C-alpha cells in the first residue's frame, strides 16, 4: 500500500522481496514499514496528515511465483515483466503492465487509464481490467487456437475487440471503462 505516490513492481530473484522508497518531502517525512507473516510480505507507506509530502515512489522487486497485491491511493501502479498473479489497484492514477507472463491479472483504477500487455510467449487465462475515469487497453498474444470469453464495455467511448471470442471459453477477459 502506498498512500503517497506511485508503485513500481519488477521481477526479482526467487524467495526474496526488495523494496526501495524514494521520498520527496517538504516538511514531514512519511513512514515506510514492512512486515513478514509466513510467506506474505506487506509494505506500507503512510503519509502524515498535513505533511506536505510531494511523493514517495515505492519500487518493489518481487519473486517470480506467488501472488501480488498492490494499492496506491495517490499514484500509478506499474508492473514490469512479472509472472505472478496480480491484483493492482489505484484510487488516483493509471495502471500499466508490460511484458507480463502472469496468467491472472486484476487491474482497477478510479481515476486513470489501464494498459496491460503480455509477452509473446505468455498464456493469460483470467484478465479483469477496469477504470471509472479513463481508457482500458489490453494486448494479449495472438495464438490461433486460443479463444476468450470476452465482456467489454465503455460508458463514454468506443469498444474494439481484436481477439478470438467464444462465450464457452474457460479463458476470460473483462474490460470496462
C-alpha positions in Angstrom: 0.0 0.0 0.0 1.3 3.4 -0.9 -0.8 6.5 0.3 1.8 8.9 -1.1 2.7 8.1 -4.7 3.4 5.5 -7.4 4.3 1.8 -7.0 6.6 0.1 -9.5 6.8 -3.7 -9.4 9.6 -5.6 -11.1 10.7 -9.3 -11.2 13.3 -10.1 -8.6 15.1 -13.3 -7.5 13.1 -16.3 -6.1 12.5 -16.2 -2.4 13.3 -12.6 -1.9 11.5 -9.2 -1.8 13.4 -6.0 -2.1 12.0 -2.5 -1.6 13.3 1.0 -2.4 11.4 4.1 -1.4 12.3 7.4 -2.9 10.9 10.2 -0.7 10.4 13.7 -1.8 9.1 15.7 1.2 9.0 19.3 2.0 8.1 19.1 5.7 7.2 15.9 7.5 8.6 12.5 6.3 6.2 9.7 5.6 6.5 6.3 7.3 7.6 3.2 5.3 7.1 -0.1 7.1 7.4 -3.7 6.1 6.1 -6.8 7.8 6.7 -10.5 7.1 3.9 -13.0 8.0 4.8 -16.5 6.8 5.2 -16.2 3.0 3.4 -12.8 2.9 5.4 -9.6 2.8 3.5 -6.4 3.4 5.0 -3.0 2.6 3.1 0.2 3.6 3.7 3.9 3.1 1.8 6.2 5.3 1.6 9.9 4.7 1.4 12.2 7.8 -1.6 14.4 8.0 -0.7 17.9 6.6 2.7 16.5 5.8 3.2 18.4 2.6 4.7 15.2 1.1 5.3 15.6 -2.6 5.8 11.9 -3.4 7.0 8.6 -2.3 7.9 6.3 -5.2 7.9 2.7 -4.0 9.9 0.2 -6.1 9.4 -3.4 -5.1 11.3 -6.4 -6.6 9.1 -9.5 -6.2 9.8 -13.2 -6.7 8.5 -14.9 -9.8 6.0 -17.1 -8.1 3.0 -16.4 -5.7 0.6 -13.5 -5.9 1.0 -9.8 -5.6 -1.4 -7.2 -4.4 -0.5 -3.5 -4.9 -2.6 -0.5 -3.8 -1.9 3.2 -4.4 -4.1 5.9 -3.0 -2.2 8.7 -4.8 -0.3 7.5 -7.8 0.1 5.0 -10.5 0.9 1.3 -10.3 3.3 -0.2 -12.8 4.1 -3.9 -13.2 7.1 -4.8 -15.4 7.9 -8.3 -16.6 6.0 -10.2 -13.9 4.8 -13.8 -13.9 2.9 -13.7 -10.5 -0.8 -13.5 -10.2 -1.5 -9.7 -10.0 -4.2 -7.6 -8.2 -3.3 -4.0 -9.0 -5.5 -1.0 -7.8 -5.2 2.7 -7.7 -7.5 5.4 -6.4 -5.9 8.2 -8.3 -3.5 7.0 -11.0 -3.0 4.8 -14.0 -2.2 1.1 -14.0 0.3 -0.2 -16.5 1.5 -3.7 -17.0 4.2 -4.5 -19.6 5.9 -7.7 -20.8 3.7 -9.7 -18.4 3.6 -13.5 -18.3 1.0 -13.7 -15.5 -1.9 -16.0 -16.1 -4.2 -14.0 -13.8 -4.4 -10.2 -13.6 -6.9 -7.8 -12.0 -6.3 -4.1 -12.6 -8.7 -1.4 -11.4 -8.4 2.3 -11.1 -10.9 5.0 -10.1 -9.1 7.8 -12.0 -6.7 6.9 -14.8 -6.1 4.6 -17.7 -5.4 0.9 -17.6 -2.9 -0.5 -20.2 -1.8 -4.2 -19.9 0.3 -6.1 -22.4 1.8 -9.6 -22.3 5.0 -11.0 -23.8 4.5 -13.1 -26.9 5.1 -16.4 -25.1 2.6 -15.7 -22.3 -0.6 -17.6 -21.7 -3.0 -15.4 -19.8 -6.2 -17.1 -18.7 -8.1 -14.6 -16.5 -7.9 -10.8 -17.1 -10.1 -8.1 -15.5 -9.3 -4.5 -16.3 -11.4 -1.5 -15.3 -11.3 2.2 -15.0 -14.0 4.5 -13.7 -12.5 7.5 -15.4 -10.1 6.5 -18.1 -9.4 4.2 -21.1 -8.7 0.5 -20.9 -6.4 -1.3 -23.3 -5.5 -5.0 -23.1 -3.0 -6.5 -25.5 -2.6 -10.3 -25.4 -0.6 -12.7 -27.6 -2.3 -13.7 -30.8 -2.4 -17.5 -30.7 -4.6 -19.1 -33.4 -6.2 -21.8 -31.3 -6.9 -19.6 -28.2 -10.2 -18.0 -27.6 -11.6 -15.9 -24.7 -15.0 -15.3 -23.2 -15.0 -11.5 -23.6 -17.1 -8.9 -21.8 -16.0 -5.4 -22.9 -18.0 -2.2 -22.2 -17.5 1.5 -22.1 -19.8 4.2 -20.6 -18.1 7.0 -22.6 -16.2 5.7 -25.5 -15.8 3.1 -28.2 -15.1 -0.6 -27.7 -12.9 -2.6 -30.0 -12.3 -6.3 -29.5 -9.5 -7.9 -31.6 -9.2 -11.3 -30.0 -10.9 -14.6 -30.9 -14.1 -14.9 -28.8 -16.0 -17.9 -27.6 -18.6 -17.5 -24.8 -17.8 -21.1 -23.7 -14.1 -20.5 -23.4 -12.5 -21.1 -19.9 -10.3 -18.0 -20.6 -11.9 -14.8 -19.6 -11.3 -11.2 -20.5 -13.3 -8.4 -18.8 -12.7 -4.8 -19.7 -14.8 -1.8 -18.6 -14.3 1.9 -18.7 
